[in-house]
Amino acid sequence: MKLAAVVFLAASLSVGTADAARREKAEEPKIDYPDATRESPKAENSPRLGKQIQKMFDLYNEGEDMEGAIKIAEEVLASDRAKPYDRGVALMIAGNAALGVDDYGRAISYLERALEENALPNNNHYATMHTLASVYAQEDKIPEAVAMIDRMIAETKSKDPDVYGLKGGIHYNAGQYDLAIDAIKRAIELKTDGAPESNWLQMLMAAYNETGRDAEAVALAEQLQKQSPDDKRTLLNLASLYAQTDMTDKAAALLDDARSRGMLTEQKDYEILYAIYLNMDGKEADAAKVIQEGLDKGILKADAKTYTFLAQSLYFSDQVDAAIAAYQKAAPLASDGETALALSQILTNEDRNQEAKAAAQQALSKGLKKPGEAWMVIARSEYYMDNFEAAKVAYREAAKDPATRDQAQKALAQISR
């Protein structure tokens, strides 16, 4: 779960004009960090740079010319007239503008310098910290991200759930799952104005799973699925947890219900369900049903893999003729002869000797790891069709393969008496 960079831009920054001053007096800006230990600096800027800074703001807010905003920011930074506040504003805007063009390296540099300038009001100073922590995480600078978000929390005594949500995400991406759990649970606790963010809950569930707290992971996944029964991602997560925690019957029931409601719309959805059925005792017929439906709907590819799984499912549910038909579709599509070999062995068991011989020959032509197995099928087929000399020839070929040598030599000895 990658963290998206979070961009903050407060509208209460002073640009040095008389109108701006009047607006600041008329509208006291909201204090986002009332418990901050840092004393918020006064916004003292150079009036002569007001137009440039306003233009920089306009370009940024319009969103069409981020490089233009950065260019003006650099001009402000190069000006002898620039006060610390002007420099802080320019660096903050340049950093956010760099994010707007996905230049994370430049963004980090500007935002770090904005904090070092230490001249922005608290709202913007700490918003910049929040943004920088997120960008660090985006760039896999985990120690820096953790240090920045922890510094922000320590200095602001923040009770903002989004801050703890970000902290949880940083720890989660770093594989620090216990810390992620603590932070996300704190975010959920602080979120009093509505439901917790779904990505927090997904991360919490995954962190529980990663730390072996399976019962808590399943309980949370069940809660999420109950809240959003038609959310496919939530349903698949729960099914995956059921499968991982040896509750395959629940996984199968959940996914089969989703299938009946038309929620399984992708190849992998059907593959997950039929794989679960194939790993359950006595559920091969259900697997075959799912595979056939996936083929009929065009969701599963009509390829060697799918037809082979269909054939296996049918064969082990005693639907032998249907299994043979599926293998006959799979064998020509396979990249080697293993599928044709399996077909030939089933045909032999069914006394369909001419077909078995043909399938074994097809297997040899496509290549086998153990060619002797195909020659054994050919030899038996010839024998049961009373072609004894041809059977001997085939057994001699099978004897050349170490995997079937002993078996072939014994059979050859018996029919040569």
N, C-alpha and C positions, 0 to 999 in steps of 0.2 A: 504494500500500500504506500505509494509515493505521496509525499506531501506537496501540495500546490503552494507556490509562493503567495503569500498574503500581502496585498498592497494597501496601505493606509495613507490617506491624505486628508488632514483636517482642514476645514474651511475657515478656521478662525485665525489663520496666520496674518499678521499685519504686513501691509505693503507700503506703508508710509504716506498714504494719501489722506487728505482731510476727511473724505467720505468714509474711508476705512476706519479712521479714528472715531468718527461719529457712530458708525455701526457697532464698534466694540463697546462704546459707552451704552448704547441702546440695548445691545444683546450681550449679556455676560455669557461667555462660552461655558459649556457644560464641562465640569471637571471629571475626567474619566478615571483619575487615580487619586481619590481624596486622601488615602492613607499613605501616599508616597513619602519616603524619608527625604527625598531630594527637594530642595526649595526651587520652585519653578522660576527660571530667569525672566526678567522683563523683556518684552519683545521690542528692543531698541534697534531700529534699522536706519540706514542712510536714506533720507528723502530723495537724494539725487539718483539712487538706484531703483526707486519705486516703479518707474515705467518698465524697466527691464525685467524686474521680478514679476510684475503683473503679466507681461508678455510671456514669460517663462511658464507661469501658472496656466495661462490661457492655452498655450500650445500643449501642455501636458493634459489638461482636462478635456481638450478637444480630441486628443488621442490620435491625431493624424500625422503628427510630426514630432516624434519622441527625440529624434536626433537634434531637431531644432531646439527643443527644450534643453537638451544637454549642452548644446553650443552656448546658449545664453547663460546657463549655469556656470560654465567655464569662464565666460566673460566677467560674471559677477565675482567669481573666485579670484580672478586676476586683477580686479580693481583695487586700487589703493584706498578707495573710499569705503570698501566693504567692511562692515562691522561684524563681530562674531555671529550675531543673529542672521545677518545677510548670508554669511558663509554657510551657516547651518541649514538655512532654508534651501540654498542652492544645491548643497550636497544631498539633502533629502530628496528634492525633486529630481536631481540627476540620477540618484539611485533607483527611484521608482520608475523613471523613464527608461533606464537601462533594463529593468525587468520587463517593461513593455515591449522591448525588442529581443527578449530572451537572452540578453547578455549578462549572465549571472556573475561572471568574473568582475565586470565593471560595476555591477550593482553592489556587490559585496564591498568593493573598495570605497565607493561613494558613501554607502550607509555606515561603514565603520568610521570614516572620517567625520560624518555628521554627528555621530555619538561622541567622538573625540573632541569635537568643537565645543560640546557641552553648553550650547547656547539656545537650544530649542525649548519652548515651553513643554511642560511635562506631558501633555497630551500627545504631542508630536515626538518627543524624545522617546517615550516608552512604546508608542506605536512603531517607531523605527526599530526598537529592540525586537519587538514581536515579529516584524517583517524580516529582520536580519536572521533571527533564529530559524524562521521557516526556510529562508534561502540557504542557510548553512545546511539544513537537513536535506534540502533538494539536491545539494551538491555533495552529499555524503560526508560533510564535515561534522561528524557526530559530536566529538568532544566540544567543538566550538558552539554547536547548536544547544547542547545540554547546558553549557556554562552560561550562555546568553539568556535562555529561558529561566534558568534558576536565579540568575542575577536580577532579572525583571521581577520575578515573584518576590524575591527577598526585599527589593527596594520599594515595591509598590504595595506589598501585602494584598495582592490582587485576589479578588473573589470572582473574577471573570471566568466562567466555565470554558470559554474558547481558549484562554491561556493554558488551562490544564489539559484541554483537548489536544492542543499543539504539543505540549510536553509529553503526553501519552503517545502521540504519534511518533515523536522523535525517538523515544525509548523503544517503541515497537519496531521501528525500522532498523534500530541498532541491535535488535535481538535481546534487549534488556527487558524481558517480559514481565518480571515481577514489578519493576519500576513503572512499566507501562500500565499494569493493572491498577496500581495505586493512584496514578495520575488520572486515568480515565474514570475510575470510580469517584474521584474528587470532582471531576468535571460534571458527571451525572448528578452528583449530590448538589452542586451549585446551580444546575440548570432548573430553575423554578418557574420559568415563564413558558413552558411547553415541553414537548417530548425531547429526550436527548437526541443528538445528531445520530443518524443511522450508522455513519462510518465509525463513530466512537464505539457503538455497540458491536459492530463487526470486528473491530480491533480487539475489544475486550474478550469476545468469544474466542477469537484466534489465539490471544495470549493465554487464556485459560487452557486451551488445547495444547499449546506449546509447552506449558509447564506441568502437564500431566493432571491438571485439575478437570478431568473429563466430566465429572458430574455437574460441575458449575458451568462448563462450556455447553453441555447438552441442555441444561435447564434454561440458560439464556437463549440458546438457539430455538428451543421450543416456544419460549415467550415471544421472541421476534416473529416466528412463523405464525403463531396464533394471532398476533397483532396485524400481520400482513399476509394472509393466507394466499393471496394471488401474486405475491412477489417471488419471482422465479429464483433470484439469487439467494434469497433467504431460505427458500425451500431446499435448494441444492446444497447449501451449507449444512443444514440440519441433516439431510440424507447422508452427506459425507461423514458427519460426526457419528451418526448411527452406525455406519459401516465400519468406521475406525474403532468403535468401542464395542464391537461384537454384537450389535443389535441389528443384524442384517435383515431380520424379518420386518422391523420397523422401517428400515431404509427402503426395502422393496415395496411395502404397503404405501409409504408416502409417495414414492416415485410413480407407482402404478396408478395411484389416484390422480397425480398430476398428469399422467399420460391420458387418462380417461377424460380429463378436463381440457385437453388440448394444449397443455403448458409445455410439453416437451417438443420443441420445434427445431432442435439442432442435432446433428449427428452424434455429438458427444453425449447428449442427454440420453438417447436410446442406448448408446454403448454402455453407459454407466448402469442403466437398469438391467440390460440383459447380462452384463458381467456379474452383477449381484445375484441374479437368478442362477447363473451357472455355478456359482460358488455355494449354493444352498442345496441341501439334499432333496432330491425329488422335485426340483423346480425346472427341470430341463424343458418340459412342455411349455411352461410360462415363458422361458427364454426364447423358444422358437416362435411363440405367438408374437412377442415384442419385435423380434427381428423381421418376421414376415410383414408386420404392420409398418415398420420403418421402411422396408423396401417398397411396399405398396404405395406409401405416401411420398416416396422419393426423398426421404430424409436420410436414409442409409444408402450408401453407394452400393451399386450392384457389382461389387468387385470380389476378388478371391477371398479376402479376409471375411467379408460379411457372409458369403455363401458357405464358407468353411465352418464358421460358428453356427450357422443355421443347420448345416448338415450334422454337426456334432450334437446340437440340441435335439434334433429329431431322432437321431440314432439312439441316444441314451434315454429317450422317452418312448422307445420301442416303435417308432414310426419309420421302419427300415426303408420301405419303398420311397417315401418322401425324402429320407436322408440321402439315398442313392441319387435321386434326381437333383438334390442340392449340390452334392459332390460333383456330379456331371457338369453342372454350371461353373463350379469353382475351379476344377482342374485345368481347363484351357486358359483361364485367366491368371493362374499362379505363375510366379517367376521361376519356380523349380518344380521338380517332379514329386515332392512329398505329398501333395494333395491327391494326385492321381494314384500314388501308391496306397494311400488310405482307402480310396475308392476301390482299388483292385482287391484289397484284403476283405472288404465287406462283400464284394461280389463273389469272391471265393466261398465265403461262409454261406452264401445264399445259393450255391451251386449254379451260378450264372457264369460258367467257366469261360466261354468264348469272350464275353464282355470283360471278365477279370483279366484275361490274357491281354486284351487290347489296352486296358487301362494301365497294366504293368509295363507294357511296351511304351506307352505314352510317358510314363514316369521316367523310364530309362532315357528316353530321348530328351527330356527336359533337365535331367541331371539329378542325382541322388547322393546323399552322404553315404548310404549303405546300399549300393546297387544289388547286392546279393539278396536283399529282401524282395525286390521285384522279380529276380530270377526264380526265387522260391515260389512265388505266386504263379509264374509262367509254368514252372515244372509241375506243380500240382494240377493246374488247369489242363495241361497236356495229358497228364496221367489219367485224370478223371474223364477225359474225352477219348481215352484208350490210345493216345498217341505216345506209346512208351519210349520209342527212340528219341522223339522230340523232348520228352520229359527228361531222359538221361542227359541230353545235351544241355538243357537248362540247369539241371542240378550241378553239372560240371562247372558251368559259369558261376553258379551260386557259391561253389566251393572255393572260388578264387578270392572271395571276400572274407576276411578274417571274422567278420561279424556273423556269418552264416556258414562258415566252413564245416564245422562239426555236424551241424544239422543236415547240411546237404550231403555230406559223405555217408551218413547213416542211411538217409533216404535212398541214396544211389545204390548202396550195398543191398538194401532190401529188394529193390525192383530189378536188380541184376542177377538175383539167384535163379 
